[in-house]
Amino acid sequence: MSRTVVVLGGGISGLAASYHLSRAPYPPKVVLVEGSERLGGWIRSVRGRDGAIFELGPRGIRPAGALGARTLLMVSELGLDSEVLPVRGDHPAAQNRFLYVGGVLHALPTGLRGLLCPSPPFSKPLFWAGLRDLTKPRGKEPDETVHSFAQRRLGPEVASLAMDSLCRGVFAGNSRELSIRSCFPSLFQAEQTHRSILLGLLLGAGRSPQLDSALIRQARAERWSQWSLRGGLEMLPQALETHLTSRGVSVLKGHPVSGLSLQAEGRWKVSVGDSSLEADHVISAIPASVLSKLLPTEAAPLACALSTITAVSVAVVNLQYRGARLPVQVMMGGSWLQTLEASGCVLSQELFQQQAQEAAATQLGLKKPPSYCLVHLHKNCIPQYTLGHWQKLESARQFLTAQRLPLTLAGASYEGVAVNDCIESGRQAAVSVLGTEPHS
């Protein structure tokens, strides 16, 4: 008799897990359970009155590396090649990056001139930061904050200006609290393996077999910076839902899970409203802190570890201006939002719109009021990998192994918050359950 696997959470991680389970040569029965009435998590696209697409979450996906290639391969398998809108390497959007420091937008240094000449907001050529990295000894701590790591290896300016901005942009977090080992594992491993970030990134970890498809080859040839889809990124979860139902996956929307309990024979009872599901294995792609409240008392040590993985909220404001070709997307959150909440401030759409308009006026010179505005607040959407995050994951793995619990963890709470990371976590969860790589 076929096993039953219940996947908790219909965000991109849960969808990816269900996708790869369904494509196994002998797939198990798969039930995808989502608490809300829609799939896709915080990937959400809205079409405006004039046909413009507004992204309420991520705007694009990076094609770089093995994970980027895997996502493009899935896009091709879903038949979405003709819908892909790439940002090619020769496009101004790919070539220009800016830092907003001291009330001024600064273009990030590029090329040899940027390396050898002082370029604001940096007071010294970045050459000196590279030289510092090449001469510094390897760190001895098992983990370190992003700020401490960058300051030690690259100097205080790079740490305070570049890495702090990067942490706010990717994690909506504080570089003095986030873990280098968990947030930027490639930088941590570069130092551990080669004693230097630059040497580690140049020498790499050895070549691994490259995935191949026409879309992947095109992305490499044209040096894509990122890509989106013609109808918005939500086309991806929508295509996944269509594919899953065609493969016989049961998709339950509007069914929040209220509890998990272990039966005498080692199977799970998944409580969903007034009913329940039986499962041989559960893949949890819901936030770690949410899962911690659903686990039975036998899994109290696991629940304790997961409950400490917190997340921050982010408000996304889309502003459309007359005469502008594209809408302006302003994302705000993290510690700024936490401070507002702690002070008792009402987090209204008017507040977020006002803040976004002020930012667009100050930083982009868009002084006139927008012709259209769309505001969306994503509550607790970006997990914070604070110092020692790796130990929480190790504790969770050891407990699951020791107790032989038929439970696999996936999603943004663990090893990457980007779309590619989440898709890969879903794929790896499916591989863990199947015991082998799924095939088409």
N, C-alpha and C positions, 0 to 999 in steps of 0.2 A: 504494500500500500504506500502511496506517495506521502512524503512528509509535508507538513503544513508549516510555512514560515509566515509570521505576521510581522510586517514592517510598520513601525510607529513613526508617523510624520511624513507628510506629503510635500515637504520642501524638496529642493534639488537633490539633496543627499538621499532621502528616502526614495525618490523617483529613480535615481541612478541605481540604487541597490536592487529595487524591484525589476528594473530594466535588465540588469545583468543576470539576475536569478531566472528571469523568464526566457533568456536566450541560451540557457544550459541545454546540452543534448537531452537530458532527462530532467526537466525542470520540476521543482517541488510545486505544490499548490501555494500560491502567493496571495496574501491579503494585505493590501495597503490601507492603513487607517489614518485619516486626517481629521483633526478636530474642527477645522474651519470649513467653510463652504467652497473653498477653492484650493487648487494645488499650486506649488511653485514657491512657497515661502515668501521671502521679501523680493523675489524677482517678479516685478509687476509692471506692466506697460499699459498706458491709457492713451487712446486716440482723442485729440482735441477736436474742436468744432471745425477747424479748417483742414483736418487730416494729419496734423503734426503729431508725432509720437512723443509722449512724455514718459520717462522712466521713473518709477517711484522707488526703485532700488538701484542695483548695479546698472551702469550704462554700457559696459562693454566687457569682453573677456579677452585675456591675453593668450596668444597662441604659442608662446615660447615654451621650450622644454618638453619633457616627456608628457607631463600632465596636460599641457596645452594641446599637444598632438592627439592625446587620447580623446579629449573633448571634441576636437575637429573630426576625428574618426566616427564618434557617436553621431555628430551632426550629419555626416554623410550617410550613415546607416539609417538615419531617420528621414532621409530624402530632402534635407534642407539646404543642400549646396547652393541652389539658385537664389536662396533668400539671404545669403550671407553678404553683409556690407562691411568690407575691410577698411582699416586705416593703414594705407601702405607706408613703407618706410620713407618715401620721398615726400609725404604729405606734411605741411607745416605743423599739423597737430601732433605728428610723431617726432618732429625734429625740435620742437620748442617746449621747454619745461620752465616753470617759474616758481620762485619762492616769494612770498609776501612777508617782508621784514621791515619794521620801522615805518609802516605806512607807505611803502613803495614796493612795486612788483619788480623783481630782479630775474632776468633770464639766467638759467643755470649754465655754468661754463661748459663748453663743448670743444672737442678737438684739441690740437696741440697748444693753441694759443690759450685756451681755457685752463690747460694744465700748468703752463709756465708763467702766465701773467696774472696779477691780482684781479679778481673779478667780484665786484660787490654782489652779495653782502659779505663775502669772505675777504679778510684783510690781507691774506697771504695767498700765493699761488697754491693750488691743490697738490702740486708736486710735493710740497713739504709734508702734507698729510700722508701721501703714498710712501715717502721715504721713512716717515715715522713708523708706519706699519711694517715696513721691511726690516726695521732694526729692533723692534720691540720683541721681548721674549714671549713665549706662549703663556697664556693665562693658566692658573692652577686650580681655579674654583670650578665646581661642577655646573654652576650656573651663575649668571650675572645680569644685572639690568641692562637694557639696551643702551641707556645713556652712559653707564659706567664702562661698558665694553667699547663703545665708540670713542669715548674720551681717552681711554687708555691706549687704544690702537691708532686713532686718527686725529686726536686733539680736541680741545674743548669747543672750538668753533664748529667743526663738522658735527660734533655730538649735539650741540645746542640748536644749531640752525637746520642742518639737513636731516639728521636722524630723528629729532624731535618732530619735525614736520611730517616725516614719513610715518611715524607712529600714529600721529593724529589723523593722517589721511587714510591709512589702511585699517587701523584698529580703533579709531576715535579714542585713543588711549594716551597715557602718560609714559614717556620713554624712561622716566625714573622709577617706574613700577613694573613695566613689562619685561618679560624674560627674553634675552637674546637667544637662548637655546631653543625656545619654543616658537617665538615669533619669526626669527630669521635663522632657521637651522643651517642653511647653506653657509652663512657667515661664521657661525659657531664651529661647524665642522671644518671649514677652511682653516681656521686657526689651529684646531686640534690636530688636523692631519698634516698641515704644511707650515705651521707656526706663523703664518701670515695670511691675511684676507686676500691680498692681491695674488700671492703665489697660489693659494688654494683655488681661487676662481679661474686663474690662468691655466693651471695644470689639471684642474677638475678631478673627478673621482673615477676617471676611466670611462671609456666609451661603452654605452649600453646599446643593445639592438634598437634601431630606430623604427617607429611605426611608419607606415606608408599608405598614402591615398592621394588621389589627384588634388584634393583640397589642401592636404598637408604640404604637398610639393609646391602648390601655388603660394601658400603662406610663406614658405621659406624663400622661394624665388623673389617674391615681392617684398620681403622683410616686413610683414605685417606687424604693426605695433599693437593693435587690438582689433576686435571685430564685434559687430552686433548683427541683428537680423532685421530684415525689411519692415516687418510688422512689430518690431520691438523684441526685446530679449524673452518676453513671456511666451513667444512662439516655441521656445525650447521645451519648457514644462508642458505646454499644450500638446506638442508633438509626442512627448513621452507618454502622456496620458492616453492619447489615441493608440499608440503602439501597445501599451500595456493591456488595454481592454481587448485589442485584437489578438493578444497572446493568451487571453483567458485569465488575466490577473483581476481579482476582485478589488475594486477601488471604492472605499467607503469614505465619503465626505460628510462633514457635519457630525462626526462621531468622536467626540473627545473621550480619551481613555481615562478611566477613573481609578484603576488599580491593576496590579499584577500579582498573581499568587501562584505558588508552585504546587502541583498536584503530586499525589503519592508516587505515581509512575514517572515523575520527572518532567512532565509536560507543563506548559504554562496555561493558566486561565487568565485571559485578558478581559477585564471588565469594561464594557462599553455601554454606558447608560444603564438601561434596565436589562440588558442582555450580556452575553459573554462569548468569547471565541476561544477555541482550543488551539494551541500551537506547540509544535515540537521544538521550534526555535523562534526567538524574537530578535529582530534587528531594531535597535532604537536609534532613530535619526531625529529625535526631539532634543531640545536643550538639556544639558546634563542636570541642571538644577530642577527642571520639571520632572525628569526621570527619577531623580532622587526621592521625590514625594510619592511615586507610584510603586516603588519596590517593596517587597514583603519584609517582615522583620528579620528573616533569615539572612537578608542581604544588607543589614544595617551598616557594616563597615564600608561597603561599596557606596551606599547612599550618602554616608558621611563624606567620603572623598568627593563625590560628584556635586554635593551641595555647595562646595566651596568654589566651584567654577562659575564665577559671576559673569554678567554681561551688561553692556551699556546701551542706552537708547539713542537713536539717531533720527533727526527730523530731516526730511528731504523736501526742498522747495524748488519747484520748476517755475521759472519766470519767462514769459514770452514777450518780446519787445517788437513793436512795429519796425519793419525794415531789417530786422536781424534774421539771418538764415536759419539759425538753430536756437532752441530755447536755452536759457542759462540754468544750470542745475547747481543749487547751493545745498551742501550737506553740513549739518551742525549737530553737535551732540557731545558725548563723552563727559568729561569733567565739567564743562560749561553747563550742560543740561542737568547734571547731578547737583551742581551748586544752586541752580534755579529751583529745582524740586525741593531741595533741603530748606530753602528760604521760604517755602510756601507759595511761590509764584505760580499763577495759573498758566499752564502750558497751552495757550490758545493758538489757533491758526493765525490770528491777527499778529501775535507776538512773533511767530516764526517768519511770517511774510515781511514784517517790518525789518527784522534783523537781516533777512536775505536781500531786501531792496537796498538797505544801507551798505551791505557788503558789495553788491553789484555797482552801486554808485561810486563808492570809494575806490574799489580795486579795478573796475572795468570802465568807469566813466559813464555808466548808464544812468543818467540823472532823471530822465522822464519816468513816470509810473508805467509799469508793464501793462500790456493789453490783456494779459491772462495770467492767472497764478493758480498753481495746484500745490497743496501742502499735504504731506503725509508723515505721521509720526510712527516710527517702527520701535515698539517697546522691546527692550532687552534683546536687541538683534545681533550685536557683535560681542562674542565672548572675549574676556580679558585674560590673556595668558600671562599672568603675573609671575614674579620670581618663584621658582620651585614648581611650576606647572607640570614639568616632566615627572616629578615625584608623585603627583596626584594620579597621573596616567599609569605610572608603574604600579602604584598601589592597587588601582582598579584592575589592571591586567593580572596581577598576582592573585587577587581574590577570585576573579572569574576562572582562572586556571585551577586553583586549589579546590574550589567548590564544584568545578565542572558544570558551571551554569550554562544552559543553552541560550546565552545572551551575547550579542555582539553590538559594540558601540560604533556609531557613525555620526558624521555631521560636523558642524563648525565648532563645537565645544572642545574639540580634541587636538587636531593636528593641521590646522589651516582654515582661515575664514574666507578665502577667495572662492569664486565659483568653481574653478578647476580643482581646488583642494577638496571641496565638498563632493564633487562628482567622483573624484578618486576614492574618497573615504567610503562612499556607497559601493563602488566597484570592489574595493578590498573586503568590505563586509560580506558581499556576495561570494567572493572567492573563499573566504573563511568558512562560510556555511556549506558551500558546495564541495570544498576540499580540492578544487581544481579550477583552472581558468575557464570561464564560460566561453562558448563559441557562438558564432552567428548561425 
